[in-house]
C-alpha cells in the first residue's frame, strides 16, 4: 500500500536508566562467593539457583566477565588448597578415601558452579577462548591437588603398592582403585598415562621379569606356561576391573615379553618338558596352551614350527634308516602312517589346523621319506598286502580310508616312477595268482593313482585288468568251439597278457608234459585263428596247476602247484626215482628255479610230496628224488607254494633300479627337447631348472644325467652351443 | 651359412676351381646369385701369382696312379720334398688350408684349392711358405679354426667321434705349441677313466677350457655348462691332489 508518505513510526528499545552502582561488582561477587562456600560446605540446599544465575548473568552482561573469571579462579584455588591440606593429612590407607571424598565434593560443587555460571560459559568464555568453567575446575584440581608435590608421589606409590599386593595374593579395595583411576582419566588421558600408566607398566615389567626368572628355574615348561597364562588372565581382569580399557593391550604386551618372549628358546627347548616332549607324549592341552601363548610373541610360532619340523625329520630319519624296521615293509609303512596320523591330530587339536604347520609337516615327511630309496617299493608292498587281505580284515570304508592315507605318503615320494614299476610288478603277481581280494578296491586304488598322476600312469595298469577279463572270454570261447576233442585232456585256463602292459619277464625254457602240450597247442591254434599276426609265448614261470595225486599209502589229494612243479611231478608217472640231473634234463627248467621248486616239494615240513636223498638242504647233481608214499595231510586240497621272496632280493633290486634309470633317460631327453623347442635359446642353468620342474611329478632327475643327455642331444645335432656364449644352447630345427 | 648358400658355395668352387674365400666373396658380391657370381669372378683380374696349370702339375706328381687322389705315399713324398716331417704340425695347417676331409688324403680340388689359398704354385715357393704357415698357429682365431678342423680331419671315415688314441695324439701335437700344463693329466685321466671316443662337443669345449680356466682351476665354475667329461676331469684332479681348489 503506497501513496501516502507518512512519517514511519519507530519503536525504540526500552532503555533502562541503570544507575551504575560502583559497588555492583563487589556486591554481586560477594553473593556468588558466599554461595560457593556454601556449596563446598555441602550446604547448597538453601540457595536459590535462579537468583545466583541472574547475578552471574548480570555481571557478564555489564561487562564484568573477565573480572568474574579471575575471581572464580582465585576462589576455587582457595577451596582446593583447603582440600589439599586435608588430603595430605590423611594417614595410610585413608589417603585414597580422603582423596576420593574430596574429589566427589569438588565434582558436585563444580557442576553447580558451572550451572550457575553457564551464561559466562556461553558468551565471555566462548568469545575469548577461555577454558570453560568445568574444565577449568578439573585443571585446577589437577594442578593443585593431584600434581602437588606432596600428593603426586604418594598417590602413585600407594596405587602401585596396592597392585603389587594384589599380585602377591592379597585382596584390595578395587572400588577405590577404580574411582581413583577414573579420576585420572577424567583429568585427561595424558594425566592417566604420565601419572599412572607408564610407571605402572615399568613396575610390572620388573615384577614379571623377576617372577619369570624364579619360575623358569623351578618349573617344567608345561607348568610354567600354565602360570604365565594365569598371570595374563589376571592382568586382563585387573584392567577390566579398575583401569582404562586401553591399558589391557599394553600390560598384556609387557607380560608376554617378560614371561614368554625373553625365555622363548629356553622354554620351547626345555629338556624333558619342552615342545619335543609334549609332541612325543601327545600332550594336547599343553600344546594348545603353548600355541596360543606363543602366538602373541613375535616369531613365536615360527620357532615352534621349526622345532617341530626338525623333530619330525629326526624321528622320521631314524625310522627309515633303522635296519630292524627295514625287514618288514608293511610294518615300516604302517609306522609312517601312524606318525602322520599322530601329527595330523596334534595340528588339528592343538595348533588350530594352522596351514603353515601342515605345510611344515608335509615338507618334513617329504624330506625323510626320500632318505630311504626303498620307500617306493615298501609303500607298494604295503598296498599289496592290504589288497591281498581285502575287505575280509577291515570293512570297505576302513580300507578306503587306509588307501587314502597311503596316497598322502605317495605324494611325498620323489621317485614316483620307481613306485610305478613296483606297483606294476606287485599287481601282476596279485592278478595272476588270483590274490586280488576285492576288484572294487583294486579299481578304487587305480582311480586314486590316476587322479594323482594322470592317465599315463595308470593306462597300462588298467590294461592288465582288461587282459584278464578278455582272457576269460577267450578261454570260454575256446571251450565252446572245440569241446568234443578235449574230453580227456586236462582243463586249462589261459590268461593272455599283452606285452608292454605287464612287467617284462624273462622267458625261460620248460618242457611241458605231452598232455599239456597237446591242449595248449590247440589253444594256440584257436587263438591265432581269430587273432592273425600275433605271437603267443607261454610264460611257464608264472602258471599253476591242480594235480590229483594218489600216494602209495592210499591217500588221495589234490595238489595245487606251480607249472614248474607240475612238470617235475608228472615225470614220476614214468619213473619211481630220478636224480636231479635227470630231472633237469627232462624238464629243461633253469637251475635256480628248478632247485627252488624241488626244495618246496621235498623240504617243507608237512608238505613233503617228494622225498630227497640225502635230506640236505642244498641240491647236488646226484641227489635223488622219489614220491613220498607216506605223505599225509588233513586237507584234501593241498597247496604247495614255491619258496619265493616277496621282497626283492639284492640283485633284483639293482636290476629294477637300473631299468628305472634307463627309462628316465628318454624322459629327460623328451623334456629337454620340449623346452628347447618352445624357448629356442636357453642358458644352461635355466634348462636344468626347467627340466627338473617338468619331471618333478615323476622323479627327481640327477643333474649329471641331465648334462649327459644335453651332450648326447648336441652329438645328435638336436641342439648346439651358441657360438658367442658357450653357456647358451640353441635348438636346431 | 644356410644350407642353400652352402650348396652354392660348393657349386661355385667346383665349377671355377676357386678357393672358398673367393667363392664367398663372389657370391656375397652378387647377393647369392650363382650367375652373377660367375660374372663377378671372371671379370676379376686373376691373382697372377698363382698359375693354375702349375698346380695341376704338382697334383699329378703326387697323385695315385689309379685314382684322382693323393694318398699316404704321395703325402710321404710331398713331405720329403718339402723337407718336413710328416708328423710336423705344419701338415695340419696345410690340410686346413686344403679343407681336407680326411687325414693323409687329398682330392684334386682340395689340393689345388689349398695351394691357391696358401698362395704358392711351386714346391720351392711352398717350402718358403712353411715358416709363415707355422706362424699362423700363433693367431688365436686361426688356431681355434685349425683346432676344430683337426677333429673332423682326424676322424675315421664314417665315425661320428674321434678315437681316443688319435685324439690324444692330436692334443699332444696341438698343445705343444700352446704349452698347457694340465695336458699330461688330461691324457692320463682319459686313459684311466674314460677310455672311449671323444665327441665333437667335448673336443671343442676343451679348447675353451684351456683358454679360459687357469691351471689351478680357481675360476672353474661347477655350474658352467662344461661337458661332463671335463667336470669329471676336474674331480679327478682334485681327488688326486694335483690341484688344490679353493672353494
Interface residues (C-beta under 8 A of the other chain):
Chain A: X683 X684 X685 X704 X707 X708 X711 X714 X715 X721 X726 X727
Chain B: X160 X161 X199 X200 X201 X202 X204 X205 X208 X223 X224 X225 X227 X228 X231
